[in-house]
Amino acid sequence: MPLPRHPLPGRALSRRALLSTAGAAGLLALAAPPALARPRSRPGTPTANAIRLIPLQGAVNVRDLGGHGTYDGRRVRYGLVHRGDHLGKLTDADVAVLGGLGLGRVIDFRIPLEVRYDGADRLPAGVLGVSRPVTDNGLYGQLLAAIGSRDPVRQEQMLGGGRAAAFMTEVYRTFVTSAANREQLGTTLRELAAPGAAPVLYHCTSGKDRTGWESWLLLTLLGVPERAATDDYLASNTFRAAYDARVREGLKQSGMMQDPDLIVPLQEVRQEYLDTALAEVRAGYGGLFRYVTEGLGLDLRTLAALRERLVG
């Protein structure tokens, strides 16, 4: 059976909740007043259309995080922070495209098993590759074991009946509960705040879960409305849909899986996954502010520097 959801009241973490911690007054410059209602992004608004995909042949979910509007009427700057899926299958033309982004470093959240299976990143000359693994709680190994068995009964036992989705919610809990994961995620955010730092791209395998959580956090800390930050998170489903469907069809045609739809919960991002991480934030820290400051180790000066550097 799937694990129970722990939805947050009202789903969004309110600005009041974000600021209701001792010393949070220093964060007021980073957020809209608590009394302001959260604007909802609508189709056709600049906020809703801010997501900018970087078209590549060997990766399908590489994006510039710039363009999102913030509560104070400004926008996240283009060209400084990029998110993506793994870069091990890039073509020479793709590498040239990345070379045009002026990247200083590429941060890889994948664990060694993923790197061995999909290959190390192909990067432009002069770009520093940084291995900063964030655990997937055994997800990748579980997926390989299920598919590699070629046994429909075992695959159903491992992934069916809501078990795949339940596994994903546990992955999201570890983003909050694992000290090692918090260290890797927090280090990346601190580096993004460094004045004068070169543009950065961070990624995992599919660019949707570890990368999605980090991006949701970053956009929220920059003052992007929760709905727009969540739209950015959920957009992975759009950008990955065609590729993921081809993967499922290939598994069926090759005889690896009789029912490849069993892996759909592992391929998708879902609101319930994000809600699980946010519920864990509330359970463990009481709110996002304490998770960011105590869990990720970001002080008020770093939070201010993030906004100063990345919002214009």
C-alpha positions in Angstrom: 0.0 0.0 0.0 1.2 3.5 -0.6 2.5 5.5 2.3 0.0 8.0 3.8 0.3 11.5 2.6 0.9 14.3 5.1 -0.5 17.3 3.3 0.3 20.8 4.6 -2.6 22.9 5.7 -3.4 25.1 2.7 -0.7 23.3 0.8 1.6 26.4 0.5 4.0 27.5 3.3 2.7 30.9 4.1 5.0 33.9 4.3 4.0 34.2 7.9 5.2 30.6 8.5 8.4 31.3 6.7 9.1 34.4 8.9 7.8 33.1 12.2 11.1 32.3 13.7 13.5 34.2 16.0 15.8 36.4 14.0 13.5 36.1 10.9 13.1 39.9 10.8 16.3 40.0 8.8 14.6 38.0 6.1 11.9 40.5 5.6 13.8 42.1 2.7 13.7 38.7 1.0 9.9 38.2 1.1 6.7 40.0 0.5 4.7 41.1 3.6 2.7 38.2 5.2 -0.5 40.1 4.6 -0.2 40.0 0.9 -2.2 37.2 -0.8 -0.2 34.8 -3.0 -0.6 35.8 -6.6 -1.6 32.8 -8.7 0.1 32.4 -12.1 -2.3 32.1 -15.0 -1.7 30.9 -18.5 -0.4 33.7 -20.6 1.3 35.6 -17.8 5.0 36.2 -17.9 5.4 34.1 -14.7 3.6 31.1 -16.2 5.7 31.3 -19.3 9.1 32.0 -17.6 10.3 28.4 -17.9 13.0 28.4 -20.6 14.1 25.0 -22.0 17.6 24.7 -23.5 17.1 22.4 -26.5 19.6 19.6 -26.6 19.7 16.3 -28.4 21.2 14.2 -25.6 19.2 15.7 -22.7 15.6 16.7 -22.4 15.2 18.7 -19.2 17.9 21.3 -19.2 16.6 24.7 -18.3 17.5 28.3 -17.4 16.0 29.1 -14.0 15.9 32.8 -14.9 12.7 34.7 -15.8 10.4 33.9 -12.9 8.8 37.0 -11.4 9.2 37.7 -7.7 6.8 39.1 -5.1 8.4 42.6 -5.3 7.9 42.9 -9.1 11.5 41.9 -10.1 12.7 38.8 -11.9 15.2 36.0 -11.4 18.1 36.8 -13.7 18.7 34.7 -16.7 22.0 33.0 -17.4 23.2 32.4 -13.9 21.6 29.2 -12.7 20.6 26.2 -14.8 19.0 22.9 -13.9 19.1 19.7 -15.9 19.1 16.0 -16.3 22.3 14.0 -16.8 24.7 15.1 -19.5 26.4 11.8 -20.2 24.7 11.4 -23.7 25.3 14.8 -25.1 26.3 15.2 -28.7 29.2 17.4 -29.8 26.6 20.0 -30.8 25.1 19.8 -27.3 28.5 20.4 -25.8 28.9 23.5 -27.9 25.5 24.8 -26.8 26.6 24.3 -23.1 29.9 26.1 -24.0 27.9 29.1 -25.0 26.3 29.4 -21.5 29.5 30.5 -19.9 29.3 27.9 -17.2 32.0 27.8 -14.5 31.0 24.5 -13.0 28.4 21.7 -13.4 27.3 20.0 -10.1 26.3 16.4 -10.4 23.8 15.1 -7.8 23.9 11.5 -9.1 25.2 8.6 -7.0 28.1 6.5 -8.4 25.8 3.8 -9.6 24.0 6.2 -11.8 27.2 7.6 -13.2 28.5 4.1 -14.0 25.2 3.2 -15.8 24.6 6.5 -17.8 28.2 7.8 -18.1 30.1 10.8 -16.8 29.0 14.2 -17.9 30.3 15.5 -21.3 31.3 19.1 -20.6 32.9 21.9 -22.5 36.6 22.5 -22.1 37.3 24.6 -19.0 34.0 23.7 -17.1 34.6 22.1 -13.8 32.6 19.0 -13.1 31.7 18.6 -9.4 30.4 15.3 -8.0 28.0 16.1 -5.1 25.9 12.9 -4.7 22.5 13.2 -3.1 21.1 9.8 -2.3 18.1 8.5 -4.2 17.3 6.1 -1.3 18.0 3.1 -3.5 15.6 4.2 -6.2 17.9 3.7 -9.2 19.1 0.3 -8.0 15.4 -0.7 -7.4 14.5 0.3 -10.9 17.4 -1.6 -12.5 16.6 -4.7 -10.4 12.9 -4.7 -11.3 13.5 -4.2 -15.0 16.5 -6.5 -15.2 14.5 -9.4 -13.7 12.3 -9.6 -16.8 9.8 -11.2 -14.4 6.3 -9.6 -14.6 5.3 -11.1 -11.3 8.4 -9.8 -9.5 8.0 -6.4 -11.2 4.4 -6.2 -10.0 5.5 -7.2 -6.5 8.1 -4.5 -6.5 6.3 -1.6 -8.2 2.6 -2.4 -8.4 -0.2 -1.6 -6.0 1.0 1.9 -5.3 4.5 0.7 -4.2 6.4 2.7 -6.8 4.7 5.9 -5.7 5.3 5.1 -2.0 9.0 4.6 -2.8 9.1 8.0 -4.3 7.6 9.7 -1.3 10.3 8.0 0.8 13.0 9.5 -1.5 11.5 12.9 -1.0 11.6 12.5 2.8 15.3 11.9 2.7 15.9 15.3 1.1 14.9 16.6 4.5 15.8 13.9 7.0 19.3 12.9 5.7 22.1 15.0 7.1 24.3 14.1 4.1 21.7 15.2 1.6 21.1 18.5 3.5 24.9 19.2 3.4 25.1 18.7 -0.4 22.0 20.8 -1.1 23.0 23.5 1.3 26.5 23.7 0.0 25.2 24.2 -3.6 22.9 27.0 -2.4 25.8 28.7 -0.6 27.9 28.6 -3.7 25.1 30.1 -5.8 25.2 33.1 -3.4 28.9 33.8 -3.9 29.4 37.3 -5.5 30.9 37.2 -9.0 30.6 33.4 -9.3 30.4 32.0 -12.8 27.1 30.6 -14.1 26.3 27.1 -12.7 24.3 24.1 -13.9 23.2 21.4 -11.4 21.6 18.1 -12.3 20.7 14.6 -11.3 19.7 11.7 -13.6 16.3 12.8 -14.8 16.5 16.4 -13.6 13.2 16.2 -11.7 13.5 15.0 -8.1 16.7 16.0 -6.4 17.1 18.8 -9.0 13.4 19.6 -8.7 13.6 20.0 -4.9 16.7 22.1 -5.0 15.1 24.3 -7.6 11.9 24.7 -5.7 13.8 25.8 -2.7 16.0 28.2 -4.6 13.1 29.9 -6.4 11.1 30.2 -3.1 14.1 31.7 -1.3 14.4 34.2 -4.2 10.8 35.4 -3.6 9.1 33.6 -6.5 5.5 32.8 -5.6 4.9 29.3 -4.5 2.6 28.5 -7.4 5.2 29.5 -9.9 8.0 27.6 -8.1 5.7 24.5 -8.2 4.9 25.0 -11.9 8.6 24.9 -12.5 8.9 21.7 -10.5 5.9 20.0 -12.3 7.2 21.1 -15.8 9.5 18.2 -15.8 6.5 16.1 -16.7 6.0 18.1 -19.9 9.6 18.1 -20.9 10.2 14.5 -20.2 6.9 13.0 -21.4 7.9 12.0 -25.0 11.3 10.6 -23.9 9.8 8.6 -21.0 7.0 7.2 -23.2 9.7 6.0 -25.7 11.5 4.3 -22.8 8.4 2.5 -21.7 7.6 1.4 -25.3 11.2 0.2 -25.7 10.9 -1.9 -22.5 7.7 -3.5 -23.8 9.1 -4.2 -27.3 12.3 -5.7 -26.0 10.4 -8.0 -23.7 11.9 -6.5 -20.5 8.5 -5.5 -19.1 5.0 -6.7 -20.0 3.5 -3.7 -18.1 5.9 -0.8 -18.4 3.3 1.6 -17.0 4.5 0.3 -13.6 7.4 2.7 -13.8 5.3 5.8 -14.5 5.3 6.8 -10.8 9.1 6.7 -10.9 9.3 8.7 -14.1 6.9 11.5 -13.1 7.0 14.3 -10.6 3.8 14.7 -8.6 2.4 17.3 -6.2 2.1 14.6 -3.6 5.9 14.0 -3.7 6.6 17.7 -3.2 4.0 17.8 -0.4 5.7 14.9 1.3 9.0 16.8 1.5 7.2 19.9 2.7 5.3 17.9 5.4 8.7 16.5 6.6 10.0 20.1 6.8 7.1 21.0 9.1 7.5 17.8 11.1 11.2 18.2 11.6 11.7 21.9 11.7 8.4 23.6 12.2 8.7 25.5 8.9 10.8 26.3 5.9 12.9 29.0 7.6 14.3 26.7 10.2 14.9 24.0 7.6 16.9 26.4 5.5 18.8 28.0 8.3 19.3 25.0 10.7 19.0 22.1 8.3 20.8 23.5 5.3 23.0 25.9 7.2 22.2 29.1 5.3 22.5 32.2 7.5 20.6 35.4 6.8 23.6 37.0 5.1 23.7 34.1 2.6 20.0 34.3 2.0 20.4 38.1 1.3 23.3 37.4 -1.0 21.3 34.9 -3.0 18.7 37.4 -3.6 21.1 40.2 -4.4 23.0 38.1 -6.9 20.2 36.3 -8.6 17.3 38.7 -8.7 17.3 41.9 -10.8 
